[in-house]
Amino acid sequence: MSEEKITIPEIIRVGDLADKLSVPVADVITELMKNGVMATINENIDFETAEIIADILGFEITKETDEGPKKKEVKTDGKNLKPRPPIVAVLGHVDHGKTSLLDKIRETDVAGGESGGITQHIGAYQVECCGKKKVTFLDTPGHEAFEKMREHGAKVTDISILIVAADDGVKPQTEEAIKHIKNAGSKMVVAVNKIDKPGADPTRVRQELMSKGVTPQEWGGDIEFVDISAKSGEGVEKLLETIIALSEVMELRADPNGDAQGVVVESNMEPGKGPVASILIQNGTLHIGDHLQAGETFGTVKSMEDEHKNKVEKATPASAVKISGLKAVPEVAQLVQGFASEKEARVEAEKTKKYGVVKKLQNVKKIDAESLSADIEKSLKSELGVVVKADVVGSLEAIKESLTKLNNKYVTIKFVGEGVGEVSESDIAMAELSDKVIIAFKSKVTPSIKQAAKNRGVKLVSYDVIYELISDVRELMAELMPVERIETVIGHLKVLALFKVSPKKTVVGGKVEEGKAEKGSWARLKRKGEVLGEYEVSAVQKNMDEIQAAKAGEECGISFAEKVKIEVGDVLEFYTVSEKKKEM
Ligand code: GDP
C-alpha cells in the first residue's frame, strides 16, 4: 500500500481518477470492468467505487471535505425590517386565462399607465392598486419555472393565484398547480375566470376544488375565491384587493439595508450587452456597481432597468430589475447574492458551479450487482442527440424538462448542445456530430444559417408553440423505437405420412385440421405438446401441384427449406412473423 494520501471529490471522472493516482486510465477502466462497471474515460464514478478501485491499485484515498455554497440567511427579524409588497404568481391549466389576467392587471396599473405601461418583459413587474399599494407579479413561464425556484431553495412567491376557467372546471394542470402551491408553502387565492362566458358555472368550480381539498371561505374553508373575467376586467380589482388584504395579514417584511439577495427570474444573451438577467430582489438593495453572484456566475452590475425600460440606480425588496454585467447567462431560479468584492462573488459562484455539477450528474456509475445488467440494457438503448436553442433561459429549461419526460426504456434524448439566442454556426457543427437535429424555440434563424444547415444535412426546425415542438420530437424518438416481432398462428396440421423424395428431402404429408398451411410461413414441430424445432415452409403441394396454401380439411404435402426429423403423428403449427415498431 502506498504511503501517499490522495483526496478526491464525491464524484469523479474516470480520467481524473487515473490522473490523481498517476496510473494509466486503461488500468482504472480494466479494474472497473472486473468489478462489473462499464465506464469510459469521461464517465463519472462515485467516491465509494473510486475507493475500491484505488485500493485494488494500491492507493489510499480520502474524500475531499468541502461544505459547498452557503446561502446567506435572509433576515426576517431586527429593527431594520420594513413592510414590502407581496410577490404573486398565477398558476392554472393552459387556456384558463393566466396570460389574459396578467395583461388585464397591467392595464389597470395606475403608475404603469402614466409612464406608458410595461414596455419590456423582464419576468416580474410591479403594479400599484387599491390606494397606491404595490403588488409584484411574477410573469414566468408556467409551472416548470415555479417548481424550479422551489428546487433551488428560493421561496419566492408569497401568494399564488390559482386560476380556473368557470366553463371548463378543474383540469389536470389545475391539480398540478394546487400541488405546486402547497409544496411552495405560499398562500392561495382562487380566481374563477371567464364568468362572462355562457357556459360558466362558478359554483361547480367551487365544488370540484373542494373535492381536491381547496375549500372556499364562504363554505367554511380558508381559501378566498374571487369570480372574475380577465376579458372584461370584472372582478379583477376585487382580486387585487383580496391579495392586498391577505398580504397585510401576512405582515411581509424585508430589510432594505445591506447586500442584495434575490433570485433570477429571466435571463438571456443580448446582442451588444452580453448576458442579461432579471433579478427579483428579496432582501437588501441592489445598486449599480454592486458585486454579485448569480448561481454559477458572477459580475459587477453595469446597468439596471425596470419593466418600463427606465434606467434605475437601485432596486429594493420585491422589485425586479434587468441587469447587465454578469460574466455568463445564469440559470432561471438561481439565487443571487451581493458581495463586498467581485472576488468573493466569484468564489461563491465557483462553489455553486461545482455543487451544481455534482447534483446534475445522474449518470454516476457505481459498483453494484445491478449496474452490469443496467449497462447491458443501456447498450440496447437508442439516443436521439439534439441541439436545443431558445429565446430565454426559462423556455430552454422548460423545453428540456418536457423533452426529458419523453425518455423511455428504449429511447432517450440527449442534449448535445443548448443555449439561448440566435442559432449559430457552432450549433450546426454540434448537430452534425450527432443526429443532425436543431430545435429552435422562438430563436432567431438568419437565412444564411438556414441555408448552411440545409447544405450540411442538418434538420433545423423553428417553433413558437411548445406543444408542436414536443410532438415533433416525440415522432423522431418514435422512429428510434425498437422493432417488435409479432407472431400470428395461422393453422395446424397433423402429420399422416412421410415421403422420401431424395436422400436429403422428405415431403411431409398431412391434413390441415384448422386454419391453413402456407408457403413462406413458419412451422413449429410439436410432439406430444413438446416443441422440437421451427422450420421455414418452402413449398405446399396438393395432388403434386404447388399451391400457395392448403385450407382446413385439405390434405397436402409440406416441404421445408432444411432437413427435418419428423414422425407420423407429429403436429405442425404454422405461423407468420411480422415486425412492428414498439409504440412510445
Ligand atoms: P393561458 O394559457 O392560461 O395563459 O390562457 P390565455 O390568457 O391565453 O387565455 C386563453 C383563451 O381564453 C384566450 O383566447 C383568451 O382570450 C380567453 N380568455 C381568457 N380569459 C377570458 C375571460 O375572462 N373570458 C373570456 N370570454 N375569454 C377569456
Residues whose N, C-alpha, C, O or C-beta is under 5 A from the ligand:
A	BS01	GDP	H93 V94 D95 H96 G97 K98 T99 S100 L101 N193 K194 I195 D196 K197 I228 S229 A230 K231
